[in-house]
Amino acid sequence: MKKFLLFILAGLFLLACSNNEPKPVEATTDSTAKKEPLNYPFTAKYSLNWQPGDEKNAVIVLNSIKKYMDGDIKGSFSDFGDSITFIADKFLFTGTKDSLVSVMTPMRAQVASMTFEPDTWLTAYYPDKQDTWVTVWGVQKWTLKNGKTDSFYIAEDVRLKDGKILEVDEKMRLFPAPKKK
């Protein structure tokens, strides 16, 4: 009888364990934060009204970066809109996608290899602007065809609408030079 009872308990235990489906993780907010009006010392140029955006937009941006790193210039711009604004250090382009490809092709042709190691990214949707922004942070490294290597830390703010990239705002930070011995 004891063996039979032990057998039933073991069966019930296994049955109970097999029924444990993973439960979705619920998003939490800081419920201790008081909802008090804030008096910002500055006025934002852009909207402060944002919410998490569709991650499909992050995939579009990351695929564009990956294709550029791999040397596929036309592929990297395939999800760009017909007109684009591209802002970088000492660089401002506003014009058609085809013109930007013409500008970027010779720049990329000087590079033998290039990598990007993202730290993270964030997708934000601004309902009052009907824009989605994807910000990607990471380290970009490259080797020029002459053998010179370099790298910088980069933050890419990319604005999309209807699945098309319309603006790239690139900020970079150079790493300190190695100490001389």
VMD Tcl script that builds the backbone (N, CA, C; Angstrom):
set m [mol new atoms 543]
animate dup $m
set s [atomselect $m all]
$s set {name element resname resid chain x y z} {
  {N N MET 1 A 0.820 -1.190 0.000}
  {CA C MET 1 A 0.000 0.000 0.000}
  {C C MET 1 A 0.866 1.256 0.000}
  {N N LYS 2 A 1.974 1.222 0.795}
  {CA C LYS 2 A 2.851 2.390 0.858}
  {C C LYS 2 A 3.495 2.647 -0.503}
  {N N LYS 3 A 3.861 1.557 -1.203}
  {CA C LYS 3 A 4.476 1.728 -2.521}
  {C C LYS 3 A 3.465 2.326 -3.496}
  {N N PHE 4 A 2.214 1.878 -3.393}
  {CA C PHE 4 A 1.178 2.396 -4.281}
  {C C PHE 4 A 0.943 3.879 -4.020}
  {N N LEU 5 A 0.882 4.306 -2.750}
  {CA C LEU 5 A 0.695 5.696 -2.377}
  {C C LEU 5 A 1.876 6.547 -2.851}
  {N N LEU 6 A 3.091 6.023 -2.682}
  {CA C LEU 6 A 4.289 6.716 -3.137}
  {C C LEU 6 A 4.253 6.890 -4.658}
  {N N PHE 7 A 3.794 5.853 -5.369}
  {CA C PHE 7 A 3.700 5.900 -6.819}
  {C C PHE 7 A 2.693 6.974 -7.249}
  {N N ILE 8 A 1.562 7.086 -6.588}
  {CA C ILE 8 A 0.541 8.084 -6.916}
  {C C ILE 8 A 1.052 9.491 -6.609}
  {N N LEU 9 A 1.713 9.670 -5.464}
  {CA C LEU 9 A 2.260 10.988 -5.118}
  {C C LEU 9 A 3.314 11.431 -6.129}
  {N N ALA 10 A 4.181 10.506 -6.531}
  {CA C ALA 10 A 5.211 10.826 -7.524}
  {C C ALA 10 A 4.566 11.211 -8.854}
  {N N GLY 11 A 3.517 10.496 -9.240}
  {CA C GLY 11 A 2.804 10.812 -10.484}
  {C C GLY 11 A 2.155 12.183 -10.419}
  {N N LEU 12 A 1.519 12.487 -9.278}
  {CA C LEU 12 A 0.909 13.806 -9.113}
  {C C LEU 12 A 1.957 14.911 -9.152}
  {N N PHE 13 A 3.092 14.681 -8.533}
  {CA C PHE 13 A 4.190 15.656 -8.532}
  {C C PHE 13 A 4.660 15.923 -9.959}
  {N N LEU 14 A 4.864 14.859 -10.741}
  {CA C LEU 14 A 5.303 15.023 -12.123}
  {C C LEU 14 A 4.248 15.731 -12.959}
  {N N LEU 15 A 2.980 15.396 -12.717}
  {CA C LEU 15 A 1.901 16.043 -13.439}
  {C C LEU 15 A 1.844 17.526 -13.107}
  {N N ALA 16 A 2.025 17.868 -11.845}
  {CA C ALA 16 A 2.008 19.272 -11.433}
  {C C ALA 16 A 3.176 20.028 -12.045}
  {N N CYS 17 A 4.343 19.400 -12.120}
  {CA C CYS 17 A 5.523 20.065 -12.690}
  {C C CYS 17 A 5.378 20.272 -14.181}
  {N N SER 18 A 4.743 19.345 -14.878}
  {CA C SER 18 A 4.640 19.457 -16.335}
  {C C SER 18 A 3.615 20.493 -16.751}
  {N N ASN 19 A 2.804 20.972 -15.848}
  {CA C ASN 19 A 1.769 21.927 -16.176}
  {C C ASN 19 A 2.212 23.363 -15.949}
  {N N ASN 20 A 3.473 23.583 -15.617}
  {CA C ASN 20 A 3.980 24.929 -15.337}
  {C C ASN 20 A 4.434 25.594 -16.626}
  {N N GLU 21 A 3.536 26.279 -17.300}
  {CA C GLU 21 A 3.901 27.022 -18.499}
  {C C GLU 21 A 4.522 28.343 -18.073}
  {N N PRO 22 A 5.513 28.822 -18.828}
  {CA C PRO 22 A 6.097 30.110 -18.454}
  {C C PRO 22 A 5.055 31.216 -18.576}
  {N N LYS 23 A 5.026 32.052 -17.593}
  {CA C LYS 23 A 4.073 33.158 -17.585}
  {C C LYS 23 A 4.746 34.382 -18.181}
  {N N PRO 24 A 4.007 35.158 -18.986}
  {CA C PRO 24 A 4.618 36.365 -19.562}
  {C C PRO 24 A 5.025 37.346 -18.465}
  {N N VAL 25 A 6.162 37.974 -18.709}
  {CA C VAL 25 A 6.655 38.964 -17.762}
  {C C VAL 25 A 5.861 40.247 -17.977}
  {N N GLU 26 A 5.320 40.763 -16.919}
  {CA C GLU 26 A 4.543 41.985 -17.018}
  {C C GLU 26 A 5.445 43.196 -16.821}
  {N N ALA 27 A 5.199 44.203 -17.631}
  {CA C ALA 27 A 5.959 45.447 -17.484}
  {C C ALA 27 A 5.541 46.116 -16.176}
  {N N THR 28 A 6.524 46.611 -15.482}
  {CA C THR 28 A 6.227 47.303 -14.230}
  {C C THR 28 A 6.698 48.741 -14.331}
  {N N THR 29 A 6.067 49.559 -13.575}
  {CA C THR 29 A 6.467 50.961 -13.501}
  {C C THR 29 A 6.765 51.277 -12.055}
  {N N ASP 30 A 7.409 52.377 -11.856}
  {CA C ASP 30 A 7.731 52.806 -10.502}
  {C C ASP 30 A 6.456 53.352 -9.864}
  {N N SER 31 A 5.776 52.496 -9.125}
  {CA C SER 31 A 4.498 52.901 -8.531}
  {C C SER 31 A 4.694 53.866 -7.360}
  {N N THR 32 A 5.932 53.994 -6.898}
  {CA C THR 32 A 6.190 54.924 -5.793}
  {C C THR 32 A 6.370 56.354 -6.294}
  {N N ALA 33 A 6.534 56.504 -7.620}
  {CA C ALA 33 A 6.723 57.847 -8.169}
  {C C ALA 33 A 5.438 58.639 -8.028}
  {N N LYS 34 A 5.561 59.807 -7.497}
  {CA C LYS 34 A 4.402 60.683 -7.328}
  {C C LYS 34 A 4.119 61.379 -8.647}
  {N N LYS 35 A 2.862 61.522 -8.948}
  {CA C LYS 35 A 2.447 62.193 -10.173}
  {C C LYS 35 A 2.273 63.682 -9.885}
  {N N GLU 36 A 3.391 64.358 -9.803}
  {CA C GLU 36 A 3.349 65.789 -9.534}
  {C C GLU 36 A 3.808 66.538 -10.774}
  {N N PRO 37 A 3.294 67.731 -10.977}
  {CA C PRO 37 A 3.723 68.504 -12.148}
  {C C PRO 37 A 5.205 68.866 -12.025}
  {N N LEU 38 A 5.878 68.781 -13.142}
  {CA C LEU 38 A 7.307 69.101 -13.169}
  {C C LEU 38 A 7.517 70.460 -13.817}
  {N N ASN 39 A 8.475 71.190 -13.301}
  {CA C ASN 39 A 8.819 72.484 -13.841}
  {C C ASN 39 A 10.205 72.368 -14.472}
  {N N TYR 40 A 10.240 72.009 -15.757}
  {CA C TYR 40 A 11.511 71.846 -16.451}
  {C C TYR 40 A 12.193 73.198 -16.627}
  {N N PRO 41 A 13.508 73.260 -16.493}
  {CA C PRO 41 A 14.207 74.532 -16.674}
  {C C PRO 41 A 14.366 74.914 -18.150}
  {N N PHE 42 A 14.074 73.994 -19.063}
  {CA C PHE 42 A 14.181 74.251 -20.494}
  {C C PHE 42 A 12.931 73.726 -21.183}
  {N N THR 43 A 12.708 74.204 -22.386}
  {CA C THR 43 A 11.613 73.710 -23.207}
  {C C THR 43 A 12.207 72.823 -24.289}
  {N N ALA 44 A 11.684 71.612 -24.418}
  {CA C ALA 44 A 12.181 70.682 -25.434}
  {C C ALA 44 A 11.761 71.150 -26.823}
  {N N LYS 45 A 12.666 71.014 -27.797}
  {CA C LYS 45 A 12.331 71.352 -29.177}
  {C C LYS 45 A 11.388 70.309 -29.771}
  {N N TYR 46 A 11.560 69.075 -29.352}
  {CA C TYR 46 A 10.752 67.974 -29.868}
  {C C TYR 46 A 9.788 67.540 -28.773}
  {N N SER 47 A 8.908 66.677 -29.076}
  {CA C SER 47 A 7.889 66.214 -28.138}
  {C C SER 47 A 8.486 65.406 -26.987}
  {N N LEU 48 A 7.895 65.527 -25.810}
  {CA C LEU 48 A 8.233 64.678 -24.672}
  {C C LEU 48 A 7.201 63.568 -24.516}
  {N N ASN 49 A 6.205 63.581 -25.376}
  {CA C ASN 49 A 5.135 62.593 -25.342}
  {C C ASN 49 A 5.537 61.394 -26.201}
  {N N TRP 50 A 6.102 60.379 -25.572}
  {CA C TRP 50 A 6.528 59.201 -26.317}
  {C C TRP 50 A 6.092 57.948 -25.574}
  {N N GLN 51 A 6.116 56.851 -26.324}
  {CA C GLN 51 A 5.787 55.539 -25.774}
  {C C GLN 51 A 6.663 54.519 -26.485}
  {N N PRO 52 A 6.770 53.307 -25.961}
  {CA C PRO 52 A 7.576 52.300 -26.649}
  {C C PRO 52 A 7.073 52.108 -28.084}
  {N N GLY 53 A 8.010 52.015 -29.008}
  {CA C GLY 53 A 7.662 51.877 -30.422}
  {C C GLY 53 A 7.728 50.441 -30.892}
  {N N ASP 54 A 7.296 50.221 -32.112}
  {CA C ASP 54 A 7.295 48.903 -32.739}
  {C C ASP 54 A 8.744 48.491 -33.024}
  {N N GLU 55 A 9.154 47.358 -32.494}
  {CA C GLU 55 A 10.538 46.895 -32.642}
  {C C GLU 55 A 10.893 46.506 -34.075}
  {N N LYS 56 A 9.899 46.391 -34.950}
  {CA C LYS 56 A 10.192 46.137 -36.363}
  {C C LYS 56 A 11.042 47.271 -36.925}
  {N N ASN 57 A 10.840 48.477 -36.389}
  {CA C ASN 57 A 11.637 49.619 -36.835}
  {C C ASN 57 A 13.102 49.465 -36.435}
  {N N ALA 58 A 13.358 48.898 -35.263}
  {CA C ALA 58 A 14.742 48.648 -34.846}
  {C C ALA 58 A 15.395 47.642 -35.780}
  {N N VAL 59 A 14.641 46.636 -36.207}
  {CA C VAL 59 A 15.180 45.638 -37.142}
  {C C VAL 59 A 15.560 46.312 -38.460}
  {N N ILE 60 A 14.723 47.226 -38.939}
  {CA C ILE 60 A 15.026 47.958 -40.182}
  {C C ILE 60 A 16.341 48.728 -40.039}
  {N N VAL 61 A 16.499 49.441 -38.929}
  {CA C VAL 61 A 17.702 50.247 -38.699}
  {C C VAL 61 A 18.929 49.352 -38.556}
  {N N LEU 62 A 18.828 48.304 -37.755}
  {CA C LEU 62 A 19.973 47.418 -37.538}
  {C C LEU 62 A 20.381 46.701 -38.826}
  {N N ASN 63 A 19.417 46.310 -39.653}
  {CA C ASN 63 A 19.747 45.687 -40.940}
  {C C ASN 63 A 20.461 46.669 -41.855}
  {N N SER 64 A 20.043 47.935 -41.830}
  {CA C SER 64 A 20.701 48.951 -42.639}
  {C C SER 64 A 22.157 49.130 -42.202}
  {N N ILE 65 A 22.374 49.206 -40.890}
  {CA C ILE 65 A 23.738 49.345 -40.362}
  {C C ILE 65 A 24.579 48.126 -40.745}
  {N N LYS 66 A 24.019 46.936 -40.578}
  {CA C LYS 66 A 24.747 45.688 -40.875}
  {C C LYS 66 A 25.159 45.639 -42.348}
  {N N LYS 67 A 24.238 45.996 -43.241}
  {CA C LYS 67 A 24.553 45.973 -44.670}
  {C C LYS 67 A 25.655 46.986 -45.000}
  {N N TYR 68 A 25.618 48.156 -44.366}
  {CA C TYR 68 A 26.673 49.143 -44.594}
  {C C TYR 68 A 28.023 48.610 -44.115}
  {N N MET 69 A 28.037 47.996 -42.945}
  {CA C MET 69 A 29.273 47.414 -42.414}
  {C C MET 69 A 29.830 46.362 -43.371}
  {N N ASP 70 A 28.933 45.588 -43.980}
  {CA C ASP 70 A 29.337 44.515 -44.894}
  {C C ASP 70 A 29.705 45.025 -46.285}
  {N N GLY 71 A 29.532 46.334 -46.526}
  {CA C GLY 71 A 29.895 46.912 -47.818}
  {C C GLY 71 A 28.770 46.914 -48.839}
  {N N ASP 72 A 27.565 46.534 -48.451}
  {CA C ASP 72 A 26.409 46.527 -49.352}
  {C C ASP 72 A 25.725 47.893 -49.281}
  {N N ILE 73 A 26.258 48.850 -50.024}
  {CA C ILE 73 A 25.771 50.227 -49.950}
  {C C ILE 73 A 24.317 50.321 -50.414}
  {N N LYS 74 A 24.019 49.796 -51.584}
  {CA C LYS 74 A 22.643 49.883 -52.092}
  {C C LYS 74 A 21.670 49.194 -51.141}
  {N N GLY 75 A 22.036 48.043 -50.603}
  {CA C GLY 75 A 21.187 47.329 -49.656}
  {C C GLY 75 A 20.984 48.105 -48.369}
  {N N SER 76 A 22.030 48.803 -47.924}
  {CA C SER 76 A 21.920 49.544 -46.666}
  {C C SER 76 A 20.946 50.714 -46.782}
  {N N PHE 77 A 20.737 51.207 -47.989}
  {CA C PHE 77 A 19.823 52.325 -48.190}
  {C C PHE 77 A 18.473 51.887 -48.752}
  {N N SER 78 A 18.233 50.584 -48.853}
  {CA C SER 78 A 16.986 50.103 -49.459}
  {C C SER 78 A 15.748 50.496 -48.660}
  {N N ASP 79 A 15.866 50.662 -47.352}
  {CA C ASP 79 A 14.713 51.040 -46.536}
  {C C ASP 79 A 14.687 52.532 -46.204}
  {N N PHE 80 A 15.434 53.326 -46.944}
  {CA C PHE 80 A 15.400 54.776 -46.771}
  {C C PHE 80 A 14.254 55.348 -47.601}
  {N N GLY 81 A 13.719 56.459 -47.154}
  {CA C GLY 81 A 12.697 57.165 -47.923}
  {C C GLY 81 A 13.320 57.824 -49.141}
  {N N ASP 82 A 12.482 58.397 -49.987}
  {CA C ASP 82 A 12.984 59.047 -51.201}
  {C C ASP 82 A 13.815 60.283 -50.895}
  {N N SER 83 A 13.461 61.006 -49.821}
  {CA C SER 83 A 14.285 62.141 -49.405}
  {C C SER 83 A 14.748 61.877 -47.971}
  {N N ILE 84 A 15.958 62.321 -47.681}
  {CA C ILE 84 A 16.615 61.944 -46.427}
  {C C ILE 84 A 17.438 63.108 -45.905}
  {N N THR 85 A 17.539 63.158 -44.584}
  {CA C THR 85 A 18.468 64.067 -43.921}
  {C C THR 85 A 19.455 63.202 -43.156}
  {N N PHE 86 A 20.732 63.459 -43.358}
  {CA C PHE 86 A 21.796 62.710 -42.681}
  {C C PHE 86 A 22.720 63.718 -42.031}
  {N N ILE 87 A 22.828 63.643 -40.710}
  {CA C ILE 87 A 23.641 64.580 -39.941}
  {C C ILE 87 A 24.728 63.780 -39.233}
  {N N ALA 88 A 25.954 64.222 -39.353}
  {CA C ALA 88 A 27.073 63.593 -38.650}
  {C C ALA 88 A 28.078 64.688 -38.311}
  {N N ASP 89 A 29.205 64.293 -37.738}
  {CA C ASP 89 A 30.233 65.238 -37.357}
  {C C ASP 89 A 30.763 65.962 -38.598}
  {N N LYS 90 A 30.550 67.274 -38.655}
  {CA C LYS 90 A 30.990 68.110 -39.773}
  {C C LYS 90 A 30.416 67.634 -41.110}
  {N N PHE 91 A 29.199 67.087 -41.061}
  {CA C PHE 91 A 28.561 66.563 -42.265}
  {C C PHE 91 A 27.061 66.785 -42.157}
  {N N LEU 92 A 26.472 67.396 -43.174}
  {CA C LEU 92 A 25.027 67.567 -43.243}
  {C C LEU 92 A 24.598 67.320 -44.678}
  {N N PHE 93 A 23.695 66.368 -44.837}
  {CA C PHE 93 A 23.152 66.061 -46.148}
  {C C PHE 93 A 21.638 66.119 -46.061}
  {N N THR 94 A 21.028 66.839 -46.998}
  {CA C THR 94 A 19.577 66.830 -47.166}
  {C C THR 94 A 19.323 66.713 -48.654}
  {N N GLY 95 A 18.672 65.627 -49.049}
  {CA C GLY 95 A 18.421 65.425 -50.475}
  {C C GLY 95 A 17.795 64.072 -50.727}
  {N N THR 96 A 17.962 63.596 -51.940}
  {CA C THR 96 A 17.349 62.324 -52.332}
  {C C THR 96 A 18.205 61.146 -51.871}
  {N N LYS 97 A 17.552 60.014 -51.764}
  {CA C LYS 97 A 18.252 58.789 -51.382}
  {C C LYS 97 A 19.358 58.474 -52.393}
  {N N ASP 98 A 19.068 58.607 -53.674}
  {CA C ASP 98 A 20.065 58.305 -54.703}
  {C C ASP 98 A 21.294 59.204 -54.585}
  {N N SER 99 A 21.082 60.474 -54.259}
  {CA C SER 99 A 22.215 61.388 -54.077}
  {C C SER 99 A 23.036 60.999 -52.860}
  {N N LEU 100 A 22.378 60.574 -51.788}
  {CA C LEU 100 A 23.107 60.141 -50.595}
  {C C LEU 100 A 23.925 58.890 -50.889}
  {N N VAL 101 A 23.369 57.967 -51.641}
  {CA C VAL 101 A 24.117 56.760 -52.035}
  {C C VAL 101 A 25.361 57.173 -52.818}
  {N N SER 102 A 25.226 58.163 -53.713}
  {CA C SER 102 A 26.376 58.646 -54.497}
  {C C SER 102 A 27.449 59.262 -53.611}
  {N N VAL 103 A 27.043 59.909 -52.516}
  {CA C VAL 103 A 27.999 60.517 -51.586}
  {C C VAL 103 A 28.663 59.441 -50.718}
  {N N MET 104 A 27.874 58.480 -50.250}
  {CA C MET 104 A 28.381 57.484 -49.302}
  {C C MET 104 A 29.214 56.379 -49.973}
  {N N THR 105 A 28.968 56.085 -51.236}
  {CA C THR 105 A 29.678 54.998 -51.918}
  {C C THR 105 A 31.188 55.219 -51.939}
  {N N PRO 106 A 31.690 56.400 -52.340}
  {CA C PRO 106 A 33.146 56.584 -52.330}
  {C C PRO 106 A 33.727 56.592 -50.913}
  {N N MET 107 A 32.947 57.074 -49.928}
  {CA C MET 107 A 33.427 57.048 -48.537}
  {C C MET 107 A 33.639 55.606 -48.086}
  {N N ARG 108 A 32.647 54.762 -48.345}
  {CA C ARG 108 A 32.730 53.362 -47.905}
  {C C ARG 108 A 33.788 52.604 -48.704}
  {N N ALA 109 A 34.053 53.027 -49.940}
  {CA C ALA 109 A 35.044 52.362 -50.793}
  {C C ALA 109 A 36.460 52.495 -50.229}
  {N N GLN 110 A 36.705 53.493 -49.369}
  {CA C GLN 110 A 38.026 53.667 -48.762}
  {C C GLN 110 A 38.265 52.684 -47.616}
  {N N VAL 111 A 37.223 51.980 -47.206}
  {CA C VAL 111 A 37.299 51.108 -46.032}
  {C C VAL 111 A 37.464 49.661 -46.469}
  {N N ALA 112 A 38.489 48.999 -45.892}
  {CA C ALA 112 A 38.700 47.574 -46.178}
  {C C ALA 112 A 37.744 46.707 -45.374}
  {N N SER 113 A 37.567 47.044 -44.097}
  {CA C SER 113 A 36.639 46.279 -43.261}
  {C C SER 113 A 36.065 47.187 -42.189}
  {N N MET 114 A 34.876 46.803 -41.714}
  {CA C MET 114 A 34.175 47.637 -40.756}
  {C C MET 114 A 33.317 46.731 -39.879}
  {N N THR 115 A 33.248 47.056 -38.576}
  {CA C THR 115 A 32.378 46.307 -37.675}
  {C C THR 115 A 31.611 47.278 -36.791}
  {N N PHE 116 A 30.509 46.780 -36.277}
  {CA C PHE 116 A 29.710 47.547 -35.326}
  {C C PHE 116 A 29.291 46.591 -34.221}
  {N N GLU 117 A 29.553 46.998 -32.989}
  {CA C GLU 117 A 29.182 46.198 -31.820}
  {C C GLU 117 A 28.179 47.002 -31.005}
  {N N PRO 118 A 26.884 46.733 -31.195}
  {CA C PRO 118 A 25.887 47.523 -30.466}
  {C C PRO 118 A 25.860 47.177 -28.986}
  {N N ASP 119 A 25.694 48.204 -28.160}
  {CA C ASP 119 A 25.463 47.999 -26.734}
  {C C ASP 119 A 23.985 47.738 -26.492}
  {N N THR 120 A 23.149 48.595 -27.078}
  {CA C THR 120 A 21.703 48.448 -26.948}
  {C C THR 120 A 21.026 49.392 -27.926}
  {N N TRP 121 A 19.701 49.307 -27.992}
  {CA C TRP 121 A 18.918 50.229 -28.797}
  {C C TRP 121 A 17.576 50.439 -28.119}
  {N N LEU 122 A 16.940 51.529 -28.495}
  {CA C LEU 122 A 15.645 51.900 -27.929}
  {C C LEU 122 A 14.756 52.382 -29.059}
  {N N THR 123 A 13.528 51.905 -29.081}
  {CA C THR 123 A 12.555 52.329 -30.081}
  {C C THR 123 A 11.464 53.129 -29.388}
  {N N ALA 124 A 11.264 54.367 -29.833}
  {CA C ALA 124 A 10.271 55.245 -29.218}
  {C C ALA 124 A 9.329 55.780 -30.292}
  {N N TYR 125 A 8.031 55.756 -29.969}
  {CA C TYR 125 A 7.010 56.293 -30.872}
  {C C TYR 125 A 6.451 57.577 -30.273}
  {N N TYR 126 A 6.351 58.605 -31.095}
  {CA C TYR 126 A 5.812 59.900 -30.683}
  {C C TYR 126 A 4.449 60.074 -31.353}
  {N N PRO 127 A 3.358 59.783 -30.627}
  {CA C PRO 127 A 2.037 59.821 -31.264}
  {C C PRO 127 A 1.635 61.191 -31.799}
  {N N ASP 128 A 2.037 62.272 -31.131}
  {CA C ASP 128 A 1.657 63.596 -31.623}
  {C C ASP 128 A 2.415 63.985 -32.894}
  {N N LYS 129 A 3.561 63.376 -33.141}
  {CA C LYS 129 A 4.340 63.623 -34.365}
  {C C LYS 129 A 4.145 62.509 -35.392}
  {N N GLN 130 A 3.606 61.378 -34.945}
  {CA C GLN 130 A 3.466 60.163 -35.750}
  {C C GLN 130 A 4.810 59.733 -36.337}
  {N N ASP 131 A 5.834 59.857 -35.508}
  {CA C ASP 131 A 7.198 59.463 -35.866}
  {C C ASP 131 A 7.669 58.373 -34.917}
  {N N THR 132 A 8.531 57.536 -35.435}
  {CA C THR 132 A 9.234 56.561 -34.606}
  {C C THR 132 A 10.715 56.878 -34.698}
  {N N TRP 133 A 11.370 56.872 -33.545}
  {CA C TRP 133 A 12.819 57.065 -33.488}
  {C C TRP 133 A 13.445 55.804 -32.913}
  {N N VAL 134 A 14.512 55.351 -33.535}
  {CA C VAL 134 A 15.307 54.245 -33.013}
  {C C VAL 134 A 16.678 54.820 -32.705}
  {N N THR 135 A 17.113 54.665 -31.470}
  {CA C THR 135 A 18.451 55.098 -31.074}
  {C C THR 135 A 19.284 53.854 -30.818}
  {N N VAL 136 A 20.451 53.796 -31.447}
  {CA C VAL 136 A 21.366 52.656 -31.316}
  {C C VAL 136 A 22.681 53.188 -30.764}
  {N N TRP 137 A 23.187 52.533 -29.705}
  {CA C TRP 137 A 24.464 52.894 -29.109}
  {C C TRP 137 A 25.439 51.743 -29.312}
  {N N GLY 138 A 26.701 52.058 -29.642}
  {CA C GLY 138 A 27.687 50.995 -29.778}
  {C C GLY 138 A 29.034 51.503 -30.251}
  {N N VAL 139 A 29.919 50.556 -30.530}
  {CA C VAL 139 A 31.281 50.858 -30.966}
  {C C VAL 139 A 31.423 50.468 -32.432}
  {N N GLN 140 A 31.897 51.417 -33.229}
  {CA C GLN 140 A 32.171 51.168 -34.642}
  {C C GLN 140 A 33.684 51.147 -34.832}
  {N N LYS 141 A 34.176 50.113 -35.505}
  {CA C LYS 141 A 35.609 49.981 -35.793}
  {C C LYS 141 A 35.781 49.785 -37.291}
  {N N TRP 142 A 36.923 50.275 -37.814}
  {CA C TRP 142 A 37.176 50.102 -39.226}
  {C C TRP 142 A 38.661 50.071 -39.500}
  {N N THR 143 A 38.982 49.491 -40.642}
  {CA C THR 143 A 40.337 49.468 -41.178}
  {C C THR 143 A 40.264 50.021 -42.587}
  {N N LEU 144 A 41.030 51.077 -42.829}
  {CA C LEU 144 A 41.075 51.662 -44.165}
  {C C LEU 144 A 41.921 50.781 -45.078}
  {N N LYS 145 A 41.791 50.975 -46.359}
  {CA C LYS 145 A 42.560 50.183 -47.322}
  {C C LYS 145 A 44.055 50.434 -47.199}
  {N N ASN 146 A 44.448 51.580 -46.614}
  {CA C ASN 146 A 45.869 51.851 -46.412}
  {C C ASN 146 A 46.402 51.200 -45.128}
  {N N GLY 147 A 45.549 50.469 -44.404}
  {CA C GLY 147 A 45.965 49.755 -43.201}
  {C C GLY 147 A 45.687 50.477 -41.898}
  {N N LYS 148 A 45.337 51.744 -41.940}
  {CA C LYS 148 A 45.058 52.504 -40.720}
  {C C LYS 148 A 43.746 52.017 -40.099}
  {N N THR 149 A 43.775 51.838 -38.771}
  {CA C THR 149 A 42.568 51.421 -38.062}
  {C C THR 149 A 42.134 52.529 -37.111}
  {N N ASP 150 A 40.854 52.560 -36.823}
  {CA C ASP 150 A 40.321 53.533 -35.880}
  {C C ASP 150 A 38.979 53.036 -35.385}
  {N N SER 151 A 38.439 53.742 -34.406}
  {CA C SER 151 A 37.129 53.391 -33.860}
  {C C SER 151 A 36.559 54.585 -33.113}
  {N N PHE 152 A 35.276 54.541 -32.866}
  {CA C PHE 152 A 34.634 55.525 -32.009}
  {C C PHE 152 A 33.371 54.932 -31.429}
  {N N TYR 153 A 32.905 55.584 -30.378}
  {CA C TYR 153 A 31.625 55.221 -29.784}
  {C C TYR 153 A 30.568 56.051 -30.494}
  {N N ILE 154 A 29.476 55.429 -30.860}
  {CA C ILE 154 A 28.490 56.110 -31.688}
  {C C ILE 154 A 27.089 55.973 -31.105}
  {N N ALA 155 A 26.305 57.014 -31.275}
  {CA C ALA 155 A 24.873 56.983 -30.978}
  {C C ALA 155 A 24.170 57.430 -32.253}
  {N N GLU 156 A 23.355 56.549 -32.799}
  {CA C GLU 156 A 22.616 56.844 -34.021}
  {C C GLU 156 A 21.150 57.063 -33.653}
  {N N ASP 157 A 20.633 58.253 -33.932}
  {CA C ASP 157 A 19.208 58.519 -33.783}
  {C C ASP 157 A 18.613 58.479 -35.184}
  {N N VAL 158 A 17.692 57.541 -35.398}
  {CA C VAL 158 A 17.142 57.324 -36.733}
  {C C VAL 158 A 15.624 57.505 -36.676}
  {N N ARG 159 A 15.121 58.425 -37.496}
  {CA C ARG 159 A 13.676 58.671 -37.549}
  {C C ARG 159 A 13.070 57.915 -38.716}
  {N N LEU 160 A 11.981 57.192 -38.412}
  {CA C LEU 160 A 11.277 56.419 -39.428}
  {C C LEU 160 A 9.810 56.812 -39.460}
  {N N LYS 161 A 9.234 56.647 -40.619}
  {CA C LYS 161 A 7.795 56.808 -40.779}
  {C C LYS 161 A 7.355 55.794 -41.820}
  {N N ASP 162 A 6.331 55.041 -41.484}
  {CA C ASP 162 A 5.794 54.010 -42.384}
  {C C ASP 162 A 6.883 53.042 -42.850}
  {N N GLY 163 A 7.787 52.677 -41.952}
  {CA C GLY 163 A 8.825 51.693 -42.266}
  {C C GLY 163 A 9.971 52.207 -43.108}
  {N N LYS 164 A 10.047 53.506 -43.322}
  {CA C LYS 164 A 11.117 54.103 -44.125}
  {C C LYS 164 A 11.954 55.043 -43.266}
  {N N ILE 165 A 13.262 54.963 -43.442}
  {CA C ILE 165 A 14.191 55.840 -42.734}
  {C C ILE 165 A 14.188 57.198 -43.420}
  {N N LEU 166 A 13.915 58.244 -42.623}
  {CA C LEU 166 A 13.852 59.600 -43.171}
  {C C LEU 166 A 14.970 60.501 -42.661}
  {N N GLU 167 A 15.540 60.137 -41.514}
  {CA C GLU 167 A 16.579 60.987 -40.930}
  {C C GLU 167 A 17.537 60.134 -40.114}
  {N N VAL 168 A 18.823 60.439 -40.247}
  {CA C VAL 168 A 19.860 59.820 -39.430}
  {C C VAL 168 A 20.634 60.955 -38.784}
  {N N ASP 169 A 20.714 60.921 -37.465}
  {CA C ASP 169 A 21.465 61.923 -36.708}
  {C C ASP 169 A 22.513 61.151 -35.916}
  {N N GLU 170 A 23.758 61.253 -36.364}
  {CA C GLU 170 A 24.848 60.431 -35.832}
  {C C GLU 170 A 25.732 61.270 -34.915}
  {N N LYS 171 A 25.932 60.771 -33.707}
  {CA C LYS 171 A 26.832 61.436 -32.762}
  {C C LYS 171 A 27.944 60.457 -32.412}
  {N N MET 172 A 29.172 60.936 -32.414}
  {CA C MET 172 A 30.289 60.039 -32.134}
  {C C MET 172 A 31.238 60.634 -31.106}
  {N N ARG 173 A 31.871 59.739 -30.396}
  {CA C ARG 173 A 32.869 60.133 -29.400}
  {C C ARG 173 A 34.130 59.335 -29.699}
  {N N LEU 174 A 35.194 60.039 -29.955}
  {CA C LEU 174 A 36.487 59.384 -30.193}
  {C C LEU 174 A 37.038 58.849 -28.876}
  {N N PHE 175 A 37.753 57.764 -28.956}
  {CA C PHE 175 A 38.407 57.219 -27.777}
  {C C PHE 175 A 39.721 57.959 -27.550}
  {N N PRO 176 A 40.169 58.072 -26.306}
  {CA C PRO 176 A 41.442 58.750 -26.046}
  {C C PRO 176 A 42.594 58.003 -26.738}
  {N N ALA 177 A 43.600 58.772 -27.157}
  {CA C ALA 177 A 44.784 58.155 -27.748}
  {C C ALA 177 A 45.502 57.329 -26.694}
  {N N PRO 178 A 46.102 56.211 -27.106}
  {CA C PRO 178 A 46.844 55.407 -26.133}
  {C C PRO 178 A 48.011 56.203 -25.547}
  {N N LYS 179 A 48.296 55.953 -24.283}
  {CA C LYS 179 A 49.411 56.640 -23.639}
  {C C LYS 179 A 50.727 56.231 -24.272}
  {N N LYS 180 A 51.584 57.241 -24.484}
  {CA C LYS 180 A 52.894 56.958 -25.059}
  {C C LYS 180 A 53.808 56.448 -23.965}
  {N N LYS 181 A 54.643 55.500 -24.321}
  {CA C LYS 181 A 55.571 54.911 -23.356}
  {C C LYS 181 A 56.888 55.618 -23.356}
}
mol reanalyze $m
mol bondsrecalc $m
mol representation Tube
mol addrep $m
